[in-house]
Structures are given as structure tokens and as C-alpha cells.
Amino acid sequence: MDKVRRKLRPEQQQALRVLAHHVVTQLELRRHARELTEVNKSHEQLEAELGRAKAEIEQLRNELARFQAASFPVKPKLVTASAPVSRV
């Protein structure tokens, strides 16, 4: 290994700056790719959970409709008063 300090020429300094910029860019790209993968995984999990919730809602609606049909085979007729109700 060379232990003598040397001075870099301007073009070598520029090459090192370009290389440093490239390394930082690559590291940032890897970090963004990792974050994107995590977000996509989370999104897929939420989509699955939403699908299960929608299926459960549909099941509950069907059960409610069956219950209402069994409890009220004929729709109740709404009774309205044509004359004011008098107090006793």
C-alpha cells in the first residue's frame, strides 16, 4: 500500500465526485425499491382485508334480509291519522 500523500488532479477529483453521486443515487434507489415493496405488500394485505370485510357485510345483509322476511312475511302497512288525535 502506498503511504505517500498525493494530490489528485482536477479530473480525478471530478471523477470521484461523479462516482460518489452515483453511489448515493444507487443507495437511494435501493431504499426506494425496498419501501415500494413494503407499501405494495401492505396494500395487498389491506385489499385482502377489505375483501373479507365486504364479504362479511354481504353475509350480514343476507342474514338481515332472511330475518326480516321471516319476521314480517308481509310488509307492515303504515297507518296514518287523517284527523288530529284528541287528548283525553
C-alpha angles and dihedrals in degrees: 000000000000112000097183115106112236134189118237118230116239092255090052090050090050091049090052091050090051091047091048091050090049092050093050091048092051092049091050091049091052091049092049091048090052091048091048091052090052092048092049091050091049090047091052091050091050091048090052091048091049090051091052091048092050091049090050091049090050090049091050091048090052091049090049091050091050090048092049092048091051094045097043109027089172120039108252114250114238110237117211128186114236094191127045114267112246122221121236 
